Amino acid sequence: MRGGDSEARPPNLEQELIDAVKHRILLIEDEVPIADSVAYALEQEGFEVQCAYDGLSGLSAVRSFYPDLIILDLMLPKLNGLDLCRTVRKESNVPIIILTAKTEEIDRILGLELGADDYICKPFSVKELIARVRAVLRRAESARDKEEISKFKVGGIELDVARRRVTVDGNPVHLPLKQFELLRVLMANKDRVVTREELFRKVWGTEAPIDTGTLDVHIRWLREKIEPDPSHPRYIKTLRGVGYRIVDSEA
Ligand code: CA
């Protein structure tokens, strides 16, 4: 139910797990007072926020900040929100919440057909917007978790969760459990940056910074097994200090 999933929910484990990861929100809004007040409120709620004040800088922020969610105003200078949304959708499944001052139903539907996940009409309450942000992040997370029961393919890599089997260009590759789990989480989030915190939580089941080098060592071992040239990774890309992302850079 779009737009109807925003009521306050009692705290539960799922919510705690989502809150445990510092989600990155990109706010694209040219009205500076609105952007500032929304950014401030989101930061107070524990989100990491980056603001962009026109469409073009918004698009470049999508490609450099790797947000977990985008809040997108439709009426923007340089590149309007509709075109920005279409462009982003060609590149990524990142959840998008649209802000619009246009109240006509047709505009709402148009926004959703573009692949946006939710919308909110101006003027809005910041509290309501934050409730929507949490609801959309929850939906995105649970959709990704459901995908984890199936099979994944990125370029020449295929991973079958049920059979716990990985092949690279058709050749079976044996991966120890942690490397298999790392690859599974990355492949379930293809093209999306998975933060170091999320990898710790999903692979090691902890937020506690187990020796932070451990993750990088496991990634190195994994690259040695699956990359054609581990020193110039085709698949697993590093976002220094943030996390890792699996892509098919030959595609
Ligand atoms: Ca605007």
Residues whose N, C-alpha, C, O or C-beta is under 5 A from the ligand:
A	BS01	CA	D30 E31 D73 M75 L76
